Amino acid sequence: MEGRLLKAISGFFYTECGNTVYECKASGVFRKEKKTPLAGDIVTFDVLPDQKGYITGILPRKTS
């Protein structure tokens, strides 16, 4: 899925996709690459059955 990151609090990232907001955690790949998802980023994520997800990628930013 693809959505916009609304806010980040204590390692949890709240991502909006359509009219639904998902609570996501960042994948460990970001720590290795020293990247941090920021509010406003467009991200790709996978959703688990309990409405929680994992961010799998960050699309290129237009501004920062």
C-alpha positions as CSV (number, residue, x, y, z in Angstrom):
1,M,0.0,0.0,0.0
2,E,1.0,3.6,-0.4
3,G,0.2,6.5,1.9
4,R,1.3,9.8,3.5
5,L,3.1,9.9,6.8
6,L,1.1,12.1,9.2
7,K,3.1,12.0,12.4
8,A,5.9,10.1,14.2
9,I,5.8,9.5,17.9
10,S,8.3,7.2,19.8
11,G,9.1,5.0,16.9
12,F,5.4,4.7,15.7
13,F,4.5,6.3,12.4
14,Y,0.9,7.2,11.6
15,T,0.2,6.7,7.9
16,E,-2.9,7.8,6.1
17,C,-4.1,5.7,3.1
18,G,-7.5,6.8,1.8
19,N,-9.7,7.6,4.8
20,T,-7.9,5.2,7.2
21,V,-4.9,5.9,9.4
22,Y,-2.6,2.9,10.2
23,E,0.0,2.7,13.0
24,C,3.2,1.5,11.5
25,K,6.8,0.8,12.6
26,A,9.8,1.4,10.3
27,S,11.6,-1.6,8.9
28,G,15.1,-2.3,10.2
29,V,16.5,-1.5,6.7
30,F,16.2,2.3,7.5
31,R,18.5,2.0,10.5
32,K,21.2,0.4,8.3
33,E,20.8,3.0,5.6
34,K,20.6,5.8,8.3
35,K,17.3,7.1,6.8
36,T,14.4,8.4,8.9
37,P,10.9,8.7,7.7
38,L,9.6,12.2,8.2
39,A,6.0,13.6,8.5
40,G,4.7,14.4,5.0
41,D,6.7,11.6,3.3
42,I,4.9,9.3,0.8
43,V,5.7,5.8,2.0
44,T,5.0,2.2,1.0
45,F,3.9,-0.1,3.7
46,D,2.4,-3.6,4.4
47,V,-0.6,-4.0,6.8
48,L,-1.0,-6.8,9.2
49,P,-4.5,-8.2,10.1
50,D,-4.6,-6.1,13.3
51,Q,-4.5,-2.8,11.4
52,K,-0.8,-2.3,12.2
53,G,1.9,-2.1,9.6
54,Y,5.5,-1.9,8.6
55,I,7.0,0.8,6.4
56,T,8.9,-0.8,3.6
57,G,10.0,2.2,1.5
58,I,10.2,5.9,1.3
59,L,9.4,7.5,-2.1
60,P,11.7,10.4,-3.2
61,R,11.0,13.7,-1.5
62,K,10.3,16.9,-3.4
63,T,11.4,19.1,-0.5
64,S,12.8,18.5,3.0
